[in-house]
């Protein structure tokens, strides 16, 4: 979902459901899910609680729909890098890392919506948490597919290493513990990919000494 810095000039132009989601995104990101009530969302969206419940049965359903939209943005990034680098899964992996790196400035102010939401939703039966878990599983499958397509040995292990990096860099950026996080991320991911393949782009042969 787009950033909401232009809300005052555009909120009246949005359909009611989009206004509600727009307001919910801003409030959930800035104040947290638990601290934000439906009345606050209604006021931010310039509507009423009754109108919110016409579109979303519960607040939990609204949270889940917001995260579903965020997840769709991430899946769209996978689609985009596959289109931009057809038949080049190694470049697709680096492009996904670059997508995360370029988004780090926003993370430093608000944090990752998935990480923040998981911290507030310990109940694994919560519909929003299920959205996050399904999204993460789908993201992992796609990354494993890229690693396999690039000819990297043990693609699940390589995908796990890259996932740890992509998620860890967001936490480190949020808490300010590492400087130049985006540049460091790209160097490390590139090193992981290069370590598992030969200069010609074929899988590196594994010696008995490894």
Backbone torsions as a table, in degrees:
resi	resn	phi	psi	omega
1	UNK	NA	144.2	-176.6
2	UNK	-68.9	156.7	175.7
3	UNK	-62.6	155.9	-171.0
4	UNK	-108.3	23.5	-177.3
5	UNK	-66.5	-19.4	-178.2
6	UNK	-100.2	17.0	-175.4
7	UNK	-53.5	-48.9	-174.9
8	UNK	-56.6	-33.3	-176.8
9	UNK	-87.8	-12.7	-174.2
10	UNK	-125.5	-10.5	-172.0
11	UNK	-59.2	-37.6	-177.9
12	UNK	-69.2	-18.1	-178.1
13	UNK	-85.9	-13.2	-177.3
14	UNK	-83.8	146.7	171.8
15	UNK	-62.1	157.9	-174.9
16	UNK	-53.7	-46.3	-177.4
17	UNK	-62.3	-41.3	179.3
18	UNK	-68.9	-35.3	176.6
19	UNK	-62.1	-40.7	-179.9
20	UNK	-64.8	-46.8	179.4
21	UNK	-65.1	-38.0	178.1
22	UNK	-61.2	-46.9	179.7
23	UNK	-66.9	-41.8	179.8
24	UNK	-61.7	-42.7	179.0
25	UNK	-57.2	-49.9	-177.0
26	UNK	-61.7	-44.0	-177.3
27	UNK	-72.8	-42.7	179.6
28	UNK	-63.3	-40.0	-179.5
29	UNK	-69.5	-40.1	-174.2
30	UNK	-86.4	-30.5	-173.7
31	UNK	-120.2	-15.2	-178.8
32	UNK	98.7	154.7	-175.9
33	UNK	-67.2	-48.3	-174.0
34	UNK	-66.7	-32.8	-175.6
35	UNK	-79.4	-15.9	-175.1
36	UNK	-98.1	123.6	177.4
37	UNK	-96.0	167.3	-179.3
38	UNK	-63.6	-35.0	179.8
39	UNK	-63.4	-40.6	178.3
40	UNK	-63.2	-39.5	178.1
41	UNK	-65.0	-41.7	179.3
42	UNK	-60.9	-43.9	-179.9
43	UNK	-65.1	-42.6	179.5
44	UNK	-64.8	-35.8	-179.0
45	UNK	-84.7	-2.3	-178.3
46	UNK	57.7	49.3	178.2
47	UNK	-144.3	-159.3	-177.7
48	UNK	-123.1	161.4	176.1
49	UNK	-59.8	-39.6	-179.9
50	UNK	-59.8	-40.0	179.2
51	UNK	-65.1	-39.3	178.0
52	UNK	-60.3	-45.5	-178.0
53	UNK	-71.6	-15.0	172.2
54	UNK	-72.0	-31.1	-178.3
55	UNK	-95.4	-30.3	-177.0
56	UNK	-134.4	122.2	-174.1
57	UNK	-59.9	-37.5	-179.3
58	UNK	-141.8	167.9	173.3
59	UNK	-62.4	-38.8	178.1
60	UNK	-58.3	-39.1	178.2
61	UNK	-65.5	-36.1	177.2
62	UNK	-66.2	-43.8	177.9
63	UNK	-60.0	-45.0	-178.9
64	UNK	-62.1	-41.0	-180.0
65	UNK	-67.5	-39.4	176.3
66	UNK	-59.0	-47.9	-178.8
67	UNK	-69.0	-29.4	175.9
68	UNK	-63.7	-37.9	178.4
69	UNK	-69.1	-42.7	177.7
70	UNK	-61.0	-44.3	179.1
71	UNK	-61.0	-39.5	179.5
72	UNK	-62.5	-34.6	177.2
73	UNK	-63.2	-40.5	179.0
74	UNK	-68.2	-41.5	178.3
75	UNK	-64.9	-34.2	177.1
76	UNK	-64.1	-31.8	177.4
77	UNK	-65.3	-39.7	174.8
78	UNK	-61.2	-45.7	178.7
79	UNK	-58.5	-41.9	-175.7
80	UNK	-66.3	-45.1	-178.1
81	UNK	-69.1	-30.7	176.4
82	UNK	-67.7	-36.0	178.1
83	UNK	-71.8	-39.2	-176.9
84	UNK	-75.9	-24.6	-178.5
85	UNK	-129.1	62.8	-175.8
86	UNK	-62.7	132.7	177.4
87	UNK	69.4	13.6	-179.2
88	UNK	-129.0	71.9	-174.7
89	UNK	-61.5	-29.5	176.5
90	UNK	-62.6	-42.4	177.1
91	UNK	-68.9	-31.4	176.8
92	UNK	-64.0	-40.9	177.8
93	UNK	-60.3	-47.6	179.9
94	UNK	-64.4	-36.1	179.6
95	UNK	-66.8	-36.4	176.4
96	UNK	-66.6	-40.1	176.6
97	UNK	-62.9	-37.8	179.2
98	UNK	-67.0	-36.8	176.7
99	UNK	-59.1	-44.4	177.6
100	UNK	-66.5	-44.0	-178.5
101	UNK	-60.1	-41.9	-179.1
102	UNK	-69.9	-21.5	179.1
103	UNK	-88.9	-2.9	-175.2
104	UNK	-64.2	-35.2	178.0
105	UNK	-56.6	-39.2	177.7
106	UNK	-69.4	-37.0	178.0
107	UNK	-60.0	-37.6	-176.5
108	UNK	-62.5	-25.9	-179.4
109	UNK	-91.9	-40.5	-172.2
110	UNK	-114.4	-22.7	-175.5
111	UNK	85.0	165.3	178.8
112	UNK	-72.3	127.6	-178.5
113	UNK	-62.3	-31.4	179.2
114	UNK	-71.1	-47.4	180.0
115	UNK	-62.5	-45.6	179.5
116	UNK	-61.4	-42.2	-177.5
117	UNK	-68.7	-40.5	178.7
118	UNK	-60.3	-37.2	179.5
119	UNK	-64.6	-27.4	-178.3
120	UNK	-95.1	-9.7	-174.3
121	UNK	-124.8	73.9	-177.5
122	UNK	-69.3	-22.0	-178.3
123	UNK	-76.6	113.5	-175.8
124	UNK	-70.2	-11.5	176.8
125	UNK	-87.2	-5.6	179.0
126	UNK	-62.6	133.2	-176.6
127	UNK	-59.0	-33.6	179.8
128	UNK	-70.8	-37.7	177.9
129	UNK	-65.1	-36.8	177.6
130	UNK	-64.0	-36.7	176.0
131	UNK	-60.6	-45.1	-178.7
132	UNK	-64.1	-46.9	-177.4
133	UNK	-63.7	-40.2	177.6
134	UNK	-65.4	-40.7	178.6
135	UNK	-63.1	-45.6	-178.7
136	UNK	-64.5	-39.0	178.1
137	UNK	-64.5	-41.4	179.0
138	UNK	-66.2	-40.3	178.7
139	UNK	-62.3	-42.8	178.9
140	UNK	-62.8	-43.6	179.4
141	UNK	-60.0	-40.9	-178.7
142	UNK	-69.0	-38.1	179.0
143	UNK	-68.9	-39.9	175.2
144	UNK	-59.5	-41.9	178.4
145	UNK	-61.0	-40.2	177.6
146	UNK	-64.4	-43.5	-179.8
147	UNK	-63.4	-41.6	177.7
148	UNK	-64.8	-42.5	179.6
149	UNK	-64.0	-29.3	178.9
150	UNK	-80.7	-1.9	178.7
151	UNK	77.1	19.7	-179.6
152	UNK	-78.5	131.8	179.2
153	UNK	-66.5	145.1	-179.0
154	UNK	52.0	63.5	-175.7
155	UNK	-58.9	-30.4	178.5
156	UNK	-66.2	-39.1	178.0
157	UNK	-67.0	-44.4	180.0
158	UNK	-63.8	-42.4	178.7
159	UNK	-62.4	-37.1	177.7
160	UNK	-63.9	-43.6	178.6
161	UNK	-59.6	-45.4	-178.3
162	UNK	-68.2	-39.4	178.5
163	UNK	-62.2	-44.2	177.4
164	UNK	-56.4	-40.7	179.7
165	UNK	-67.6	-47.8	-176.5
166	UNK	-62.5	-38.7	-179.4
167	UNK	-80.3	-37.6	-179.8
168	UNK	-66.1	-36.6	-178.3
169	UNK	-65.7	-29.4	178.5
170	UNK	-70.1	-39.3	176.6
171	UNK	-66.5	-44.6	-179.2
172	UNK	-63.4	-36.4	177.3
173	UNK	-68.0	-40.6	-179.2
174	UNK	-63.9	-38.9	-178.9
175	UNK	-92.3	-2.2	174.2
176	UNK	72.0	22.3	-174.3
177	UNK	-82.3	-21.6	-175.9
178	UNK	-127.7	128.7	176.7
179	UNK	-89.5	163.4	-179.3
180	UNK	49.7	41.6	-173.6
181	UNK	-60.9	-40.6	-178.4
182	UNK	-63.8	-45.7	179.0
183	UNK	-64.3	-41.5	179.4
184	UNK	-64.5	-41.0	178.5
185	UNK	-57.9	-47.7	-177.2
186	UNK	-63.6	-40.1	179.7
187	UNK	-64.4	-41.2	-177.8
188	UNK	-69.2	-45.4	179.7
189	UNK	-62.8	-42.5	178.1
190	UNK	-61.6	-39.0	178.3
191	UNK	-64.7	-38.7	178.1
192	UNK	-63.6	-46.6	-179.1
193	UNK	-63.6	-45.6	-178.4
194	UNK	-66.5	-32.8	-177.4
195	UNK	-64.9	-27.2	-175.2
196	UNK	-100.7	6.7	177.9
197	UNK	-143.6	158.2	-179.0
198	UNK	-77.8	165.7	177.0
199	UNK	-56.4	-26.2	-179.5
200	UNK	-80.6	-6.7	176.8
201	UNK	97.6	1.2	178.0
202	UNK	-94.4	159.0	-179.2
203	UNK	-56.2	138.1	179.2
204	UNK	-72.1	136.3	177.1
205	UNK	-70.5	138.1	179.7
206	UNK	-95.3	122.6	-179.2
207	UNK	-88.2	165.3	179.8
208	UNK	-69.2	-15.6	179.8
209	UNK	-82.6	-14.9	-178.2
210	UNK	-70.3	NA	NA
